[in-house]
């Protein structure tokens, strides 16, 4: 599933959760963030909810092109290791 938005934030995260859950239940194993330029902590919650949905559906989910903001927040919250990346993680500063 490609996220067709430049922003994931508290105001639209639940909309993307519903779309992603449906895609994951249909067998989609990739969530592509390449269009996302800005995000807040709701994006971390979105990613974790995608993982929960994938686990329930028996899908080995992978994330592509996670934005730097999301990775930074995931590091801050101590959940970076939970995010299965399909591409290599960017080098740490």
C-alpha positions as CSV (number, residue, x, y, z in Angstrom):
1,X,0.0,0.0,0.0
2,X,1.4,3.4,-1.0
3,X,0.4,6.2,1.3
4,X,-0.8,9.0,-0.9
5,X,-0.2,11.9,1.4
6,X,2.5,14.3,2.3
7,X,1.5,14.4,6.0
8,X,0.5,11.9,8.6
9,X,-0.8,13.6,11.7
10,X,-3.4,13.2,14.4
11,X,-6.1,14.6,12.2
12,X,-5.7,11.9,9.4
13,X,-4.0,9.0,11.0
14,X,-7.2,7.0,11.7
15,X,-8.2,7.3,8.0
16,X,-4.9,5.7,7.0
17,X,-5.2,3.0,9.7
18,X,-8.5,1.9,8.1
19,X,-7.1,1.9,4.6
20,X,-3.9,0.0,5.7
21,X,-5.9,-2.5,7.7
22,X,-8.0,-3.4,4.7
23,X,-4.9,-3.6,2.4
24,X,-3.1,-5.8,5.0
25,X,-6.1,-8.1,5.4
26,X,-6.1,-8.5,1.6
27,X,-2.5,-9.7,1.8
28,X,-0.5,-6.5,1.1
29,X,2.8,-6.8,2.9
30,X,4.3,-3.4,2.1
31,X,3.5,0.0,3.4
32,X,5.2,2.6,1.3
33,X,5.9,6.0,2.9
34,X,7.7,7.5,0.0
35,X,5.2,10.3,-0.5
36,X,5.2,11.3,3.2
37,X,7.2,14.4,3.9
38,X,6.0,15.4,7.4
39,X,4.6,13.5,10.3
40,X,4.0,13.6,14.0
41,X,3.7,11.0,16.8
42,X,0.5,9.8,15.2
43,X,2.6,8.3,12.4
44,X,4.4,6.1,14.9
45,X,1.1,5.0,16.3
46,X,-0.1,4.3,12.7
47,X,3.0,2.2,12.0
48,X,2.5,0.2,15.2
49,X,-1.2,-0.4,14.4
50,X,-0.2,-1.6,10.9
51,X,2.1,-4.1,12.6
52,X,-0.7,-5.2,14.9
53,X,-3.1,-5.7,12.0
54,X,-0.4,-7.6,10.1
55,X,0.3,-9.9,13.0
56,X,-3.4,-10.7,13.3
57,X,-3.7,-11.4,9.6
58,X,-0.5,-13.5,9.5
59,X,1.2,-11.1,7.1
60,X,5.0,-10.3,7.3
61,X,4.7,-6.6,6.9
62,X,7.6,-4.3,5.7
63,X,7.9,-0.5,5.6
64,X,9.5,1.3,2.7
65,X,10.9,4.8,2.7
66,X,10.1,5.8,6.3
67,X,10.5,9.6,6.7
68,X,13.3,10.8,8.9
69,X,10.8,12.4,11.3
70,X,9.1,9.0,11.9
71,X,12.4,7.2,12.5
72,X,13.5,10.0,14.9
73,X,10.3,9.7,16.9
74,X,10.4,5.9,16.9
75,X,14.0,6.1,18.3
76,X,12.8,8.6,20.9
77,X,10.0,6.3,22.0
78,X,12.2,3.2,22.0
79,X,10.3,1.4,19.3
80,X,12.6,1.8,16.3
81,X,13.6,-1.9,16.4
82,X,9.9,-2.9,16.0
83,X,9.7,-1.3,12.6
84,X,10.5,-3.9,9.9
85,X,12.2,-2.0,7.1
86,X,12.2,-3.2,3.5
87,X,15.1,-0.9,2.7
88,X,18.2,-0.2,4.8
89,X,17.8,2.2,7.6
90,X,19.5,5.6,7.1
91,X,22.8,6.0,8.9
92,X,22.6,7.4,12.4
93,X,24.1,10.8,12.9
